[in-house]
Amino acid sequence: MTSRKRSALAKQTAAFKAGLGGMDDVFAREEQRRRDQDAEHDAALRRKACESKNRYRCRADAEEAVASCAEHGTRGLHSYRCPYCNGWHLTSKPQRDE
């Protein structure tokens, strides 16, 4: 049977944590690893979806680029507003109905 004294309980808790071999912060380390992984994933998405593409100041400029591409043989492009930079980019993915 264990003691009911607070000091005895604190000693038992400390002994238990010491016996874990440094695992007392395993949840904090895992949470930090997940945050780092999410940040890395978001950065990769931003690079692919925004930073690697030409940015147009307004929709008219983007539509002008679409027309120019069509004149040179590239068809099926359309423009969209970027959620990252609020500029306009071109894509060949099918246009969503909005």
N, CA, C and O atoms as a Tinker XYZ file with bonds, in Angstrom:
   392  protein
     1  N      0.832000   -1.170000    0.000000    73     2
     2  CA     0.000000    0.000000    0.000000    64     1     3
     3  C      0.884000    1.243000    0.000000    63     2     4     5
     4  O      1.906000    1.288000    0.684000    81     3
     5  N      0.481000    2.246000   -0.770000    73     3     6
     6  CA     1.280000    3.456000   -0.884000    64     5     7
     7  C      0.871000    4.470000    0.175000    63     6     8     9
     8  O     -0.225000    4.413000    0.732000    81     7
     9  N      1.779000    5.394000    0.434000    73     7    10
    10  CA     1.550000    6.439000    1.427000    64     9    11
    11  C      0.601000    7.486000    0.871000    63    10    12    13
    12  O      0.529000    7.683000   -0.342000    81    11
    13  N     -0.129000    8.159000    1.754000    73    11    14
    14  CA    -1.061000    9.208000    1.335000    64    13    15
    15  C     -0.452000   10.597000    1.502000    63    14    16    17
    16  O     -1.092000   11.594000    1.169000    81    15
    17  N      0.763000   10.675000    2.008000    73    15    18
    18  CA     1.409000   11.969000    2.201000    64    17    19
    19  C      1.815000   12.551000    0.864000    63    18    20    21
    20  O      2.238000   11.827000   -0.037000    81    19
    21  N      1.684000   13.878000    0.736000    73    19    22
    22  CA     2.030000   14.551000   -0.518000    64    21    23
    23  C      3.507000   14.417000   -0.826000    63    22    24    25
    24  O      3.880000   14.221000   -1.983000    81    23
    25  N      4.350000   14.519000    0.181000    73    23    26
    26  CA     5.793000   14.428000   -0.075000    64    25    27
    27  C      6.161000   13.035000   -0.560000    63    26    28    29
    28  O      7.029000   12.886000   -1.420000    81    27
    29  N      5.510000   12.016000   -0.018000    73    27    30
    30  CA     5.784000   10.648000   -0.454000    64    29    31
    31  C      5.299000   10.453000   -1.889000    63    30    32    33
    32  O      5.967000    9.802000   -2.692000    81    31
    33  N      4.146000   11.014000   -2.207000    73    31    34
    34  CA     3.598000   10.924000   -3.571000    64    33    35
    35  C      4.516000   11.646000   -4.566000    63    34    36    37
    36  O      4.754000   11.158000   -5.671000    81    35
    37  N      5.023000   12.806000   -4.162000    73    35    38
    38  CA     5.936000   13.549000   -5.036000    64    37    39
    39  C      7.204000   12.754000   -5.288000    63    38    40    41
    40  O      7.706000   12.738000   -6.412000    81    39
    41  N      7.734000   12.095000   -4.264000    73    39    42
    42  CA     8.930000   11.266000   -4.417000    64    41    43
    43  C      8.651000   10.094000   -5.353000    63    42    44    45
    44  O      9.472000    9.764000   -6.209000    81    43
    45  N      7.488000    9.469000   -5.183000    73    43    46
    46  CA     7.128000    8.346000   -6.047000    64    45    47
    47  C      6.977000    8.809000   -7.509000    63    46    48    49
    48  O      7.410000    8.120000   -8.433000    81    47
    49  N      6.364000    9.974000   -7.699000    73    47    50
    50  CA     6.184000   10.513000   -9.048000    64    49    51
    51  C      7.537000   10.820000   -9.681000    63    50    52    53
    52  O      7.766000   10.506000  -10.850000    81    51
    53  N      8.434000   11.435000   -8.909000    73    51    54
    54  CA     9.763000   11.746000   -9.416000    64    53    55
    55  C     10.531000   10.473000   -9.759000    63    54    56    57
    56  O     11.225000   10.414000  -10.774000    81    55
    57  N     10.404000    9.455000   -8.908000    73    55    58
    58  CA    11.091000    8.187000   -9.170000    64    57    59
    59  C     10.534000    7.525000  -10.432000    63    58    60    61
    60  O     11.280000    6.950000  -11.224000    81    59
    61  N      9.216000    7.614000  -10.608000    73    59    62
    62  CA     8.595000    7.041000  -11.797000    64    61    63
    63  C      9.087000    7.748000  -13.062000    63    62    64    65
    64  O      9.444000    7.097000  -14.044000    81    63
    65  N      9.105000    9.092000  -13.031000    73    63    66
    66  CA     9.555000    9.860000  -14.193000    64    65    67
    67  C     11.026000    9.593000  -14.492000    63    66    68    69
    68  O     11.425000    9.510000  -15.653000    81    67
    69  N     11.828000    9.459000  -13.441000    73    67    70
    70  CA    13.251000    9.166000  -13.641000    64    69    71
    71  C     13.427000    7.792000  -14.281000    63    70    72    73
    72  O     14.350000    7.585000  -15.069000    81    71
    73  N     12.549000    6.860000  -13.948000    73    71    74
    74  CA    12.624000    5.518000  -14.507000    64    73    75
    75  C     12.175000    5.436000  -15.956000    63    74    76    77
    76  O     12.408000    4.426000  -16.620000    81    75
    77  N     11.533000    6.484000  -16.453000    73    75    78
    78  CA    11.076000    6.488000  -17.844000    64    77    79
    79  C     12.229000    6.661000  -18.819000    63    78    80    81
    80  O     12.079000    6.377000  -20.008000    81    79
    81  N     13.349000    7.110000  -18.348000    73    79    82
    82  CA    14.489000    7.287000  -19.238000    64    81    83
    83  C     14.323000    8.461000  -20.179000    63    82    84    85
    84  O     14.707000    8.373000  -21.345000    81    83
    85  N     13.761000    9.556000  -19.701000    73    83    86
    86  CA    13.622000   10.750000  -20.534000    64    85    87
    87  C     12.388000   10.743000  -21.401000    63    86    88    89
    88  O     12.298000   11.540000  -22.336000    81    87
    89  N     11.448000    9.889000  -21.135000    73    87    90
    90  CA    10.238000    9.821000  -21.960000    64    89    91
    91  C      9.146000   10.748000  -21.455000    63    90    92    93
    92  O      8.057000   10.780000  -22.027000    81    91
    93  N      9.417000   11.509000  -20.389000    73    91    94
    94  CA     8.375000   12.363000  -19.839000    64    93    95
    95  C      7.984000   13.490000  -20.796000    63    94    96    97
    96  O      6.885000   14.033000  -20.675000    81    95
    97  N      8.841000   13.852000  -21.733000    73    95    98
    98  CA     8.494000   14.891000  -22.697000    64    97    99
    99  C      8.226000   14.326000  -24.099000    63    98   100   101
   100  O      8.299000   15.059000  -25.085000    81    99
   101  N      7.923000   13.058000  -24.188000    73    99   102
   102  CA     7.714000   12.426000  -25.495000    64   101   103
   103  C      6.536000   13.054000  -26.239000    63   102   104   105
   104  O      6.579000   13.193000  -27.461000    81   103
   105  N      5.479000   13.434000  -25.506000    73   103   106
   106  CA     4.321000   14.037000  -26.164000    64   105   107
   107  C      4.652000   15.437000  -26.674000    63   106   108   109
   108  O      4.204000   15.826000  -27.752000    81   107
   109  N      5.426000   16.186000  -25.914000    73   107   110
   110  CA     5.834000   17.521000  -26.350000    64   109   111
   111  C      6.731000   17.428000  -27.577000    63   110   112   113
   112  O      6.591000   18.225000  -28.504000    81   111
   113  N      7.644000   16.472000  -27.596000    73   111   114
   114  CA     8.525000   16.296000  -28.763000    64   113   115
   115  C      7.719000   15.888000  -29.996000    63   114   116   117
   116  O      7.977000   16.366000  -31.101000    81   115
   117  N      6.748000   15.007000  -29.799000    73   115   118
   118  CA     5.918000   14.565000  -30.926000    64   117   119
   119  C      5.083000   15.719000  -31.463000    63   118   120   121
   120  O      4.938000   15.863000  -32.677000    81   119
   121  N      4.536000   16.537000  -30.582000    73   119   122
   122  CA     3.754000   17.695000  -31.013000    64   121   123
   123  C      4.637000   18.671000  -31.793000    63   122   124   125
   124  O      4.210000   19.205000  -32.816000    81   123
   125  N      5.851000   18.905000  -31.327000    73   123   126
   126  CA     6.776000   19.795000  -32.032000    64   125   127
   127  C      7.150000   19.209000  -33.386000    63   126   128   129
   128  O      7.248000   19.948000  -34.366000    81   127
   129  N      7.359000   17.900000  -33.463000    73   127   130
   130  CA     7.679000   17.254000  -34.730000    64   129   131
   131  C      6.530000   17.431000  -35.725000    63   130   132   133
   132  O      6.757000   17.696000  -36.906000    81   131
   133  N      5.303000   17.284000  -35.239000    73   131   134
   134  CA     4.138000   17.455000  -36.125000    64   133   135
   135  C      4.010000   18.897000  -36.599000    63   134   136   137
   136  O      3.695000   19.138000  -37.764000    81   135
   137  N      4.251000   19.865000  -35.704000    73   135   138
   138  CA     4.198000   21.271000  -36.107000    64   137   139
   139  C      5.262000   21.573000  -37.164000    63   138   140   141
   140  O      4.993000   22.270000  -38.142000    81   139
   141  N      6.462000   21.049000  -36.961000    73   139   142
   142  CA     7.534000   21.256000  -37.933000    64   141   143
   143  C      7.186000   20.623000  -39.277000    63   142   144   145
   144  O      7.426000   21.213000  -40.331000    81   143
   145  N      6.624000   19.429000  -39.231000    73   143   146
   146  CA     6.241000   18.724000  -40.458000    64   145   147
   147  C      5.133000   19.490000  -41.181000    63   146   148   149
   148  O      5.176000   19.619000  -42.405000    81   147
   149  N      4.145000   19.998000  -40.448000    73   147   150
   150  CA     3.071000   20.776000  -41.068000    64   149   151
   151  C      3.600000   22.053000  -41.704000    63   150   152   153
   152  O      3.171000   22.426000  -42.796000    81   151
   153  N      4.529000   22.725000  -41.031000    73   151   154
   154  CA     5.109000   23.950000  -41.575000    64   153   155
   155  C      5.893000   23.648000  -42.856000    63   154   156   157
   156  O      5.820000   24.407000  -43.823000    81   155
   157  N      6.631000   22.556000  -42.861000    73   155   158
   158  CA     7.390000   22.157000  -44.045000    64   157   159
   159  C      6.453000   21.821000  -45.202000    63   158   160   161
   160  O      6.723000   22.173000  -46.350000    81   159
   161  N      5.356000   21.140000  -44.894000    73   159   162
   162  CA     4.365000   20.779000  -45.913000    64   161   163
   163  C      3.718000   22.041000  -46.499000    63   162   164   165
   164  O      3.564000   22.159000  -47.715000    81   163
   165  N      3.340000   22.983000  -45.622000    73   163   166
   166  CA     2.736000   24.234000  -46.099000    64   165   167
   167  C      3.704000   25.023000  -46.980000    63   166   168   169
   168  O      3.299000   25.605000  -47.986000    81   167
   169  N      4.979000   25.042000  -46.600000    73   167   170
   170  CA     5.979000   25.749000  -47.404000    64   169   171
   171  C      6.129000   25.093000  -48.776000    63   170   172   173
   172  O      6.267000   25.787000  -49.784000    81   171
   173  N      6.101000   23.773000  -48.819000    73   171   174
   174  CA     6.211000   23.065000  -50.101000    64   173   175
   175  C      4.995000   23.351000  -50.979000    63   174   176   177
   176  O      5.135000   23.540000  -52.188000    81   175
   177  N      3.813000   23.384000  -50.383000    73   175   178
   178  CA     2.606000   23.706000  -51.152000    64   177   179
   179  C      2.674000   25.117000  -51.702000    63   178   180   181
   180  O      2.313000   25.357000  -52.854000    81   179
   181  N      3.137000   26.051000  -50.881000    73   179   182
   182  CA     3.240000   27.436000  -51.329000    64   181   183
   183  C      4.229000   27.563000  -52.488000    63   182   184   185
   184  O      3.967000   28.270000  -53.461000    81   183
   185  N      5.382000   26.865000  -52.376000    73   183   186
   186  CA     6.362000   26.905000  -53.469000    64   185   187
   187  C      5.747000   26.387000  -54.765000    63   186   188   189
   188  O      5.909000   26.991000  -55.825000    81   187
   189  N      5.043000   25.265000  -54.669000    73   187   190
   190  CA     4.481000   24.642000  -55.865000    64   189   191
   191  C      3.313000   25.449000  -56.427000    63   190   192   193
   192  O      3.206000   25.626000  -57.640000    81   191
   193  N      2.443000   25.935000  -55.552000    73   191   194
   194  CA     1.217000   26.578000  -56.000000    64   193   195
   195  C      1.392000   28.055000  -56.339000    63   194   196   197
   196  O      0.589000   28.610000  -57.090000    81   195
   197  N      2.423000   28.700000  -55.802000    73   195   198
   198  CA     2.527000   30.143000  -55.983000    64   197   199
   199  C      3.906000   30.601000  -56.437000    63   198   200   201
   200  O      4.044000   31.216000  -57.494000    81   199
   201  N      4.918000   30.305000  -55.645000    73   199   202
   202  CA     6.230000   30.907000  -55.853000    64   201   203
   203  C      6.918000   30.448000  -57.128000    63   202   204   205
   204  O      7.792000   31.150000  -57.637000    81   203
   205  N      6.547000   29.288000  -57.656000    73   203   206
   206  CA     7.184000   28.793000  -58.881000    64   205   207
   207  C      6.440000   29.245000  -60.144000    63   206   208   209
   208  O      6.827000   28.876000  -61.253000    81   207
   209  N      5.383000   30.036000  -59.983000    73   207   210
   210  CA     4.570000   30.455000  -61.127000    64   209   211
   211  C      4.688000   31.954000  -61.372000    63   210   212   213
   212  O      5.063000   32.720000  -60.485000    81   211
   213  N      4.362000   32.346000  -62.583000    73   211   214
   214  CA     4.300000   33.772000  -62.903000    64   213   215
   215  C      3.096000   34.380000  -62.199000    63   214   216   217
   216  O      2.018000   33.786000  -62.166000    81   215
   217  N      3.286000   35.558000  -61.641000    73   215   218
   218  CA     2.204000   36.246000  -60.941000    64   217   219
   219  C      1.746000   37.420000  -61.794000    63   218   220   221
   220  O      2.556000   38.199000  -62.297000    81   219
   221  N      0.431000   37.530000  -61.944000    73   219   222
   222  CA    -0.151000   38.637000  -62.684000    64   221   223
   223  C     -0.880000   39.539000  -61.694000    63   222   224   225
   224  O     -1.518000   39.072000  -60.751000    81   223
   225  N     -0.770000   40.834000  -61.932000    73   223   226
   226  CA    -1.285000   41.838000  -61.012000    64   225   227
   227  C     -2.812000   41.830000  -60.935000    63   226   228   229
   228  O     -3.385000   42.033000  -59.864000    81   227
   229  N     -3.461000   41.598000  -62.062000    73   227   230
   230  CA    -4.923000   41.607000  -62.080000    64   229   231
   231  C     -5.424000   40.525000  -63.040000    63   230   232   233
   232  O     -4.653000   39.938000  -63.800000    81   231
   233  N     -6.710000   40.284000  -62.985000    73   231   234
   234  CA    -7.303000   39.237000  -63.822000    64   233   235
   235  C     -7.151000   39.563000  -65.312000    63   234   236   237
   236  O     -6.941000   38.671000  -66.134000    81   235
   237  N     -7.259000   40.834000  -65.642000    73   235   238
   238  CA    -7.142000   41.231000  -67.051000    64   237   239
   239  C     -5.761000   40.871000  -67.598000    63   238   240   241
   240  O     -5.645000   40.391000  -68.726000    81   239
   241  N     -4.712000   41.103000  -66.800000    73   239   242
   242  CA    -3.359000   40.740000  -67.244000    64   241   243
   243  C     -3.236000   39.229000  -67.429000    63   242   244   245
   244  O     -2.613000   38.764000  -68.384000    81   243
   245  N     -3.827000   38.474000  -66.523000    73   243   246
   246  CA    -3.766000   37.010000  -66.616000    64   245   247
   247  C     -4.533000   36.516000  -67.838000    63   246   248   249
   248  O     -4.068000   35.619000  -68.541000    81   247
   249  N     -5.688000   37.087000  -68.091000    73   247   250
   250  CA    -6.486000   36.689000  -69.263000    64   249   251
   251  C     -5.775000   37.065000  -70.560000    63   250   252   253
   252  O     -5.891000   36.360000  -71.562000    81   251
   253  N     -5.045000   38.170000  -70.539000    73   251   254
   254  CA    -4.249000   38.559000  -71.704000    64   253   255
   255  C     -3.153000   37.519000  -71.964000    63   254   256   257
   256  O     -2.865000   37.189000  -73.114000    81   255
   257  N     -2.551000   37.009000  -70.896000    73   255   258
   258  CA    -1.534000   35.963000  -71.029000    64   257   259
   259  C     -2.154000   34.666000  -71.561000    63   258   260   261
   260  O     -1.538000   33.969000  -72.366000    81   259
   261  N     -3.372000   34.345000  -71.111000    73   259   262
   262  CA    -4.066000   33.155000  -71.608000    64   261   263
   263  C     -4.297000   33.296000  -73.114000    63   262   264   265
   264  O     -4.070000   32.350000  -73.869000    81   263
   265  N     -4.743000   34.464000  -73.546000    73   263   266
   266  CA    -4.996000   34.702000  -74.974000    64   265   267
   267  C     -3.699000   34.613000  -75.773000    63   266   268   269
   268  O     -3.680000   34.059000  -76.872000    81   267
   269  N     -2.621000   35.155000  -75.224000    73   267   270
   270  CA    -1.321000   35.094000  -75.906000    64   269   271
   271  C     -0.845000   33.650000  -76.042000    63   270   272   273
   272  O     -0.322000   33.258000  -77.085000    81   271
   273  N     -1.027000   32.863000  -74.987000    73   271   274
   274  CA    -0.645000   31.446000  -75.051000    64   273   275
   275  C     -1.481000   30.703000  -76.090000    63   274   276   277
   276  O     -0.969000   29.846000  -76.810000    81   275
   277  N     -2.774000   31.036000  -76.163000    73   275   278
   278  CA    -3.654000   30.384000  -77.139000    64   277   279
   279  C     -3.220000   30.706000  -78.563000    63   278   280   281
   280  O     -3.307000   29.858000  -79.451000    81   279
   281  N     -2.754000   31.933000  -78.778000    73   279   282
   282  CA    -2.274000   32.317000  -80.114000    64   281   283
   283  C     -1.032000   31.518000  -80.509000    63   282   284   285
   284  O     -0.785000   31.285000  -81.692000    81   283
   285  N     -0.252000   31.100000  -79.504000    73   283   286
   286  CA     0.973000   30.354000  -79.779000    64   285   287
   287  C      0.777000   28.842000  -79.643000    63   286   288   289
   288  O      1.751000   28.090000  -79.652000    81   287
   289  N     -0.472000   28.394000  -79.517000    73   287   290
   290  CA    -0.758000   26.966000  -79.555000    64   289   291
   291  C     -1.063000   26.290000  -78.227000    63   290   292   293
   292  O     -1.407000   25.108000  -78.212000    81   291
   293  N     -0.951000   26.989000  -77.133000    73   291   294
   294  CA    -1.260000   26.382000  -75.828000    64   293   295
   295  C     -2.702000   26.711000  -75.475000    63   294   296   297
   296  O     -3.031000   27.850000  -75.145000    81   295
   297  N     -3.543000   25.710000  -75.549000    73   295   298
   298  CA    -4.972000   25.924000  -75.273000    64   297   299
   299  C     -5.357000   25.269000  -73.955000    63   298   300   301
   300  O     -4.624000   24.435000  -73.425000    81   299
   301  N     -6.503000   25.654000  -73.439000    73   299   302
   302  CA    -7.023000   25.050000  -72.214000    64   301   303
   303  C     -6.534000   25.697000  -70.932000    63   302   304   305
   304  O     -6.737000   25.148000  -69.849000    81   303
   305  N     -5.891000   26.856000  -71.032000    73   303   306
   306  CA    -5.441000   27.550000  -69.829000    64   305   307
   307  C     -6.540000   28.463000  -69.309000    63   306   308   309
   308  O     -7.361000   28.963000  -70.078000    81   307
   309  N     -6.551000   28.671000  -68.026000    73   307   310
   310  CA    -7.416000   29.693000  -67.438000    64   309   311
   311  C     -6.701000   30.291000  -66.229000    63   310   312   313
   312  O     -5.722000   29.742000  -65.723000    81   311
   313  N     -7.214000   31.419000  -65.788000    73   311   314
   314  CA    -6.579000   32.125000  -64.672000    64   313   315
   315  C     -7.362000   31.875000  -63.385000    63   314   316   317
   316  O     -8.545000   31.533000  -63.410000    81   315
   317  N     -6.674000   32.055000  -62.267000    73   315   318
   318  CA    -7.323000   31.915000  -60.960000    64   317   319
   319  C     -6.612000   32.807000  -59.955000    63   318   320   321
   320  O     -5.428000   33.112000  -60.102000    81   319
   321  N     -7.339000   33.214000  -58.948000    73   319   322
   322  CA    -6.760000   34.028000  -57.880000    64   321   323
   323  C     -6.030000   33.119000  -56.913000    63   322   324   325
   324  O     -6.564000   32.101000  -56.472000    81   323
   325  N     -4.813000   33.492000  -56.589000    73   323   326
   326  CA    -3.965000   32.692000  -55.704000    64   325   327
   327  C     -4.335000   32.955000  -54.238000    63   326   328   329
   328  O     -4.419000   34.111000  -53.824000    81   327
   329  N     -4.554000   31.904000  -53.457000    73   327   330
   330  CA    -4.880000   32.101000  -52.036000    64   329   331
   331  C     -3.673000   32.530000  -51.203000    63   330   332   333
   332  O     -3.836000   32.993000  -50.074000    81   331
   333  N     -2.472000   32.382000  -51.745000    73   331   334
   334  CA    -1.270000   32.737000  -50.994000    64   333   335
   335  C     -0.873000   34.199000  -51.183000    63   334   336   337
   336  O     -0.593000   34.897000  -50.209000    81   335
   337  N     -0.848000   34.665000  -52.433000    73   335   338
   338  CA    -0.339000   36.018000  -52.705000    64   337   339
   339  C     -1.437000   36.982000  -53.162000    63   338   340   341
   340  O     -1.177000   38.177000  -53.309000    81   339
   341  N     -2.646000   36.492000  -53.387000    73   339   342
   342  CA    -3.780000   37.268000  -53.901000    64   341   343
   343  C     -3.519000   37.839000  -55.291000    63   342   344   345
   344  O     -4.237000   38.725000  -55.754000    81   343
   345  N     -2.486000   37.325000  -55.951000    73   343   346
   346  CA    -2.256000   37.671000  -57.348000    64   345   347
   347  C     -3.026000   36.692000  -58.223000    63   346   348   349
   348  O     -3.897000   35.965000  -57.745000    81   347
   349  N     -2.698000   36.684000  -59.495000    73   347   350
   350  CA    -3.359000   35.782000  -60.443000    64   349   351
   351  C     -2.315000   34.898000  -61.097000    63   350   352   353
   352  O     -1.226000   35.361000  -61.435000    81   351
   353  N     -2.643000   33.633000  -61.277000    73   351   354
   354  CA    -1.765000   32.660000  -61.934000    64   353   355
   355  C     -2.554000   31.956000  -63.029000    63   354   356   357
   356  O     -3.775000   32.084000  -63.115000    81   355
   357  N     -1.837000   31.215000  -63.861000    73   355   358
   358  CA    -2.472000   30.422000  -64.916000    64   357   359
   359  C     -2.355000   28.955000  -64.561000    63   358   360   361
   360  O     -1.398000   28.523000  -63.919000    81   359
   361  N     -3.360000   28.195000  -64.997000    73   359   362
   362  CA    -3.320000   26.752000  -64.805000    64   361   363
   363  C     -3.997000   26.052000  -65.971000    63   362   364   365
   364  O     -4.817000   26.637000  -66.679000    81   363
   365  N     -3.640000   24.794000  -66.157000    73   363   366
   366  CA    -4.289000   24.002000  -67.193000    64   365   367
   367  C     -5.273000   23.005000  -66.588000    63   366   368   369
   368  O     -5.900000   22.229000  -67.309000    81   367
   369  N     -5.407000   23.031000  -65.268000    73   367   370
   370  CA    -6.383000   22.144000  -64.631000    64   369   371
   371  C     -7.780000   22.571000  -65.011000    63   370   372   373
   372  O     -8.024000   23.752000  -65.260000    81   371
   373  N     -8.717000   21.612000  -65.058000    73   371   374
   374  CA   -10.091000   21.972000  -65.401000    64   373   375
   375  C    -10.646000   23.024000  -64.444000    63   374   376   377
   376  O    -10.403000   22.979000  -63.239000    81   375
   377  N    -11.383000   23.955000  -64.997000    73   375   378
   378  CA   -11.925000   25.043000  -64.191000    64   377   379
   379  C    -13.102000   24.550000  -63.372000    63   378   380   381
   380  O    -13.969000   23.827000  -63.863000    81   379
   381  N    -13.114000   24.960000  -62.102000    73   379   382
   382  CA   -14.228000   24.581000  -61.211000    64   381   383
   383  C    -15.386000   25.537000  -61.429000    63   382   384   385
   384  O    -15.186000   26.720000  -61.705000    81   383
   385  N    -16.606000   25.013000  -61.304000    73   383   386
   386  CA   -17.784000   25.869000  -61.373000    64   385   387
   387  C    -17.940000   26.564000  -60.031000    63   386   388   389
   388  O    -17.971000   25.907000  -58.990000    81   387
   389  N    -18.035000   27.859000  -60.048000    73   387   390
   390  CA   -18.138000   28.612000  -58.797000    64   389   391
   391  C    -19.448000   29.317000  -58.691000    63   390   392
   392  O    -19.703000   30.000000  -57.699000    81   391
